[in-house]
Amino acid sequence: MKKEIPILLGLIAGILWYGEFFIAGMFQENQKLFFSNGMKIAGVVGVLVGVYSVARQNYYKIKNKNERYYAILRVSMILLMVFLGLKSGTSSGTPFSSMFMNVYVPFQATVFSLLAFYIASAAYRSFKAKSVESAVLLVASIIVMLSKIPLGGEMWGQIPVIGEWIMDAPSSAGRRAIIFGGYLGSITMMIRIFFGLERSHLSE
């Protein structure tokens, strides 16, 4: 029964939630509000579970001498941001906003820049134009990378235009196909969860 009840609840909740979008007039306004509030409560519970998981993980890391300093710094920054957000709010000009824009955003940009460098370095070391298709892919990737930096526009004024066209036309078509495949996979997983065929979320 420990596994059958969650499966039954998932089936009922899925039918009720998605039935609202496919069956006109299935619920009254107060019933829609009830389900909407239920989703918000479930989201809050999920946040609390995440907070507990982060606190528990960092607690054990603080007990470990090798990982103690990073865990203490992480917990201190989390508590500082929570304190600033509760005390002064999150609007523009507050200490929370200043910390977010002047500390978090530059760190995030640095991490993504390093990631882009590693990707470009790995591509340069491993990618070779052994066929027409790979040569086209190599040329297109070089043009796109040059179009995103000022050096590309200085080399030739049309590089940013060509790079933008590659991102809007060929790349967009491939991206839509990948997204469509992801949607089909999500629908398949949803159906499997509804009918109890997928039980990985039940620790099976």
Sequence and secondary structure as in RCSB ss.txt:
>XXXX:A:sequence
MKKEIPILLGLIAGILWYGEFFIAGMFQENQKLFFSNGMKIAGVVGVLVGVYSVARQNYYKIKNKNERYYAILRV
SMILLMVFLGLKSGTSSGTPFSSMFMNVYVPFQATVFSLLAFYIASAAYRSFKAKSVESAVLLVASIIVMLSKIP
LGGEMWGQIPVIGEWIMDAPSSAGRRAIIFGGYLGSITMMIRIFFGLERSHLSE
>XXXX:A:secstr
 TTHHHHHHHHHHHHHHHHHHHSTTSS HHHHHHHHHHHHHHHHHHHHHHHHHHHHHHHHHHHSTTTHHHHHHHH
HHHHHHHHHHHHH SSTTSHHHHHIIIIIHHHHHHHHHHHHHHHHHHHHHH    SHHHHHHHHHHHHHHHHTSH
HHHHH TTHHHHHHHHHHTHHHHHHHHHHHHHHHHHHHHHHHHHTT   GGGT 
